[in-house]
Every structure is written in C-alpha cells, then in structure tokens.
Amino acid sequence: MSVPKRHQRRVAKMLAKMPEPIRAVFDSEPHVVSDEEAPECPVCVTGYGIELGTLGHRTHFRCRNCGCEWSTVVDA
C-alpha cells in the first residue's frame, strides 16, 4: 500500500518538530511476523496481526486490516 506524497510531507514536518528520543520510536519498524505464523484477527477475520511485543505471559498484536488490538497467552 502506498502512502500519498501529501501525507508523507505532513508526517515528515510533524516528526521534525519532535525530540530525538520520540522520533526514534516512529522510525523503528514493528516486529514482522510472516503471514504463515501471523494470527487471524478475532474481529474482522480477514486481517492478520502484527506482533507488538511480549509482556509477561502475553503476546500483543494489532490487526493490519481494522486496527484491532488483542493478545494471546504464550505457552511456557
């Protein structure tokens, strides 16, 4: 999916005003999960999740399609 140039310029202008530590967060890429391993979204069922990270015994995901966030229990 391509992002319109107008939107890219607005985001660049907004990021230029932010302090460096915050800018670094926006520049980092989320952990990418392959399509075969990515869990199916429980809300829209057509999308699949981007792994946001693990906290304790739960792994958190965000749907690439609808933006829903959910978590699953990590098997120990």
LINSULLIN-V401157 format. One line per field, one symbol per residue. burial: # if it has 24 or more other ideal C-beta (glycine too) atoms within 12 Angstrom, else .. Layout:
# LINSULLIN-V401157
burial=???
This chain:
# LINSULLIN-V401157
burial=......................................#........#####......######.....#......
